[in-house]
Amino acid sequence: MTPDPHPIDFADASAHLAGRSLDVRWIHGSESAKHNTDPELQVHHYDEHTVILRQNMAVNYEAPFLFLLFGNDRAVLLDTGATASAEYFPLRRVVDELVERWLDRHPRPGYRLVVLHSHGHGDHVAGDAQFADRADTVVVGAELATVRAFLGLDDDLDRPARLDLGGRVLTCLPGPGHHEAAISYFDPFTGFLLTGDTVYPGRLYVADWDAYTATIDRLIAFAATHPVSHVLGCHIEMSTEKGVDYPIRYTYQPDEPPLQLAVDRLQAVRDALDEADARPGRHVHDDFVIVYGTS
């Protein structure tokens, strides 16, 4: 491959952000999982350099979302889904094809892939082994010490790290509370604030109340000073009926709300935490449910 003589200018996102839409009909399962015809992975190109993927509910009911972001020097895959088997969940094949197509349009003499995670729960790391033997690839473990060492984070949770993909620089925000090694990622090119399982239209499972509350405070403060276009988590579990979530292990969710949340929903989560006051149970709101001290 010959070098691209025109590197992509990821720093100037003003024109890019205007008019972009996330009005997507995501795959959402079927009444009969046996007769499900959805692809194992839905691939949505938000733009030429940003891909959102969703796992098929018939493969795993968690149906997590994954994110593939391209920079001039390397790409990052955020999370690897809920299924290890490449036969049933061919994540490596899909990612390889996406990278190959991107490189066809933007040739480079060498190009790397970094596999990172929003946090370490099984439905976000199961596909890691598919990338173990991939050339020019770093798979970063989801353990707290490993993530901190790779990103250059320390005990100061108010000090984010930066991950440079080659002109596309992500801000990596520590976010414990749901999981000790949870990280949110801000991409200034799209304006996406990628919050993993910390904030999304679904059940927000809080493992450490004080840590989670502090994380929401940091996200609110960050969003107040950065051009966040969408808050994007890794699941949809709510229905379009206010306050009604789909039961766990359902594999058919025909009436899902959008994946993206407006920035003001961060404050709504914070207000809900105040209202719940660390009481165990399910604390139901229109577009999310806080779950604490119970399954």
Order of alpha helices (4+ residues) and beta strands (2+ residues): alpha-beta-beta-beta-beta-alpha-beta-alpha-beta-alpha-beta-beta-beta-beta-beta-alpha-beta-beta-alpha-beta-beta
